[in-house]
């Protein structure tokens, strides 16, 4: 018997991944775009003058970008704000989220997942982004996992194909956090081996405009009866979603995958 790991097609959670079709490396490997302005008025989203003034009063020095993502419910009302940055304290993060939340305007025609550029090293400079560049995590230790798969392949004497669907948390370091069984193979021993192996997976971090983000990846582990040489292959990530957030949709690209 051997078992292999088959990558699912890129699924949709949160923000479209414009880089998914080319391996998720982004522009020149940096996962950055030109941060083009949205052609519509910022005032359709927020009270821009009030937000700019508020940010100027609370801004602290940062490294890199500070982005805000406005979540919208089905009625067009604001359903929360997610901050994207690696360089602010927790207290500053809370102040920035509150600033965006207080300035956001309800808009029945607005779609979920709107991104704002809030500022960078040069200070606050609010604008509505037309799209953002996002990149899926890529598996770094594929060969090692494949060897471990092959070594473990002889442990079970199955006579038919089995598949376990896993969901794993990829941390900003690229290490794997929690691993969950989304759909059992029907054999708890097989499920446990699949979970154990993928706790050792190491990924490049998922990114949005170069900002590392924590995401969940989903993939199936397929166990096949051995019919000659054994072996196995390690997966690429499939569906990617913000850790702890609900499944969402967005509009930033026509690419087949998303991360928010």
N, C-alpha and C positions, 0 to 999 in steps of 0.2 A: 504494500500500500504506500502511496505517497499523498501528500496534500499540498495544494497550491493556493495562492492568495490572488484573487481576481479583483482588479480595481473596478469599482462602479463608475458609471459616467458621472461627470461633475453635476451635482445637484444644486438646488437653490435655497439658500438661507441668507437673508440680509442683503449684502451688497454684491452686485455682479463682479466677477473676477475677470477683468479684461485680459489678464495674462494666462488664464487657465489653459487655453488651447496650445500655448507655446511652452508649457511646463511651469508656469507660475513664477518666472524669475524677474518679471518686471522690466523696466527700461534699464538696459545695461547692467542688470543684476541688482539694481538699487531699489526697485519697486517704487519709483517716483514718476510723477507726471509733471506737466507744466502748470497744473492747478488753474486751468482756464476758468474764467468767471462765467457764471450762468448769464444768459442773455436777458433773463427777466429781472425785474426790480427786486432788490433785497427786501424792500418794504412789503412785499407780498408774504414774506416769511416772519419777519421780526420788525420791531420798532428799531430800525438800524441806528438812528441817532442816539436813542436812549441806551442801546446795547454798547455802542462804541464809548460813550461817556462812562458807563458803568465799568467797562473793562479797563479804561484808562485809570480809574480810581483804585482798582484793586490789583492791577497787573504787577507781577513779580518777574525778575529775569528768568528766562527759560532757554533751553537748548533744543533746537529743532522746532518742528511744527506743533501747533496746538489746533486741533480740529474738533468741532462739535457736531454730533449727529442727532438730529431731531427726529424722534419717533412719533408717528402719527397714527391715531386710531381710525376706524372705519368712517367716522363722521367728519374727519378732517381736523379734529382737536389734537393738541399736543398730548402725547402719552409718555413723555419723558425725554431726557437728554443724556447721551453718552459722550464722554470726553475721550478724545484720542490724543495721547501724548505720553512721553516717557520721562518727562523732566519736571513735573510739579509735585509738590507735597500733597498729602491727602486733604489738608485743610484748604489749600489753594484750589484743588480740584473741586471741592464742594462749593467754593465761592464762584468759580467759573460756571459750573453747572447751574447754580441758582441764577446767575446773571443772564444766561441764555434762556432759561425757563421763564423768567419774569418778563423777558422781551418778546417771546414767541407769540405769534398771532394765529388764531384759528383760521383755517382755510379749507372749505369742503372739497375743493378741487385739487388739493395738494396731495401728492403721493408720499408714502412712507420712505424714510431713509434719506432725508435731505441732509447734505453736509455743508457746514459753514467753516471757512477758514477764519480762525479767531486771531491768530498772530504767530510771531516767531521771535527770533533774537532781536529783531528791530522794534518789537512792541506790538500792541494790538492794532489790527487793521482788518475789520470785519468785511467779509465778502461771501457771497453765495457761490459754491463751486458747481460747475457744470457736470463734472464727473471726478472720480478719484481712482487712483491706481491701487489695486489690491492683489495680493499674491498668496496662493495656497502654500501650506507647508510641504516640503519635499523630503522624502525619506532618505536619510544619510547612510544608515547602516544596513542597506538592502542585502548585501552579500552575507553579512554575518547572520542576519535573520534567516536567509535562505539555507545556510549551513545548519542552523539550529532546527529548522523545519525538517531537513533531510534526516538529521540525527533522531528526531522525535517520531519520524514517520512509521517506524516499525513497532511502535508501542501498542497499536490497536489493530485488531484483525477484522476490519469491516468488510462487508461484501457489496455495499452499495454506496453511492455518493452521499456525503453528508456536508452540510454547510451551516456555519454559525456566523451570524451577522454581529459585528462588534462596533461599538462607538467609543472612541478614545479622546481624552482631553489632551491637546497639545499646548504646553505652557509656553510662555514667552521665551524661555531658555531653549526650547526645542525638545525638552524631555517630555515624556508621557506622564500625565497625572492619573486621573481615574480612568478605568476601562470598564465598560458595561456590556453585557450581553443583550443585544436588542432582539435577536431571534435565535433560539437555541437550535443546536444540531439534532437534538433529541437524545444526546448522550452527554451527561454532565462531565465525564472525563475528557471528552474532546473539547467541550466548552472551556474547561479549566486550563488545558494546554494552550489553547488559542489566546486566552487572557494572559497567561503567564508569559508567553513569548512576546506579546506586544506591549507589555510593561517595560521591555528593554529596547523598544524602538526609539530612535533619535531622529528628529526632524529639523530642517531649517525652520525658523519661526514663521508663522503667517504674518503678513505685513499689510498695512494700509498706509500708503504714501511714506514708506520707510519706517513707520511706527510699528513696533512689534505688538501683536495682539494675541490673546489666548483664544483658541477656537476648539471646536470638536470636529473630529474626522470620523467618517463612517466607512466601513469596508467589510466585505464578506471573506471568511476563511473557508476554503473548500477542501474537504477531505475526499480523496478518490481511492478506490481499491488499487493496490499495486498491480501493474501489468507489465512487468519488465523493470527497467531502471527506475529508481525512485528519485525523489528530488522535490524542490519547491521553489516558489518565487515569492518575493515580498511585494506588498501593494503600494500603489500611490494613493494619496487621500482621495476621498470622494466627496460626499456632502460635507460642507463646512458651515458651522454656525457659531455665533457668539456664545461663549460659555454663559449659561444662566439666563439666556434670553429666548423668547419665543421665535418660532419660525416666521420669517418676514419675506417680503418681496421688495425689489428695488428696480431702478431703471437705468443705471449708469452705462450699460453696454449691451451689446447683443451676444456677448460670450455666454457659454453654457454653464457657467458656475458662478457662485456668489459667496461672499463672506461679508459680514457686517461689522 
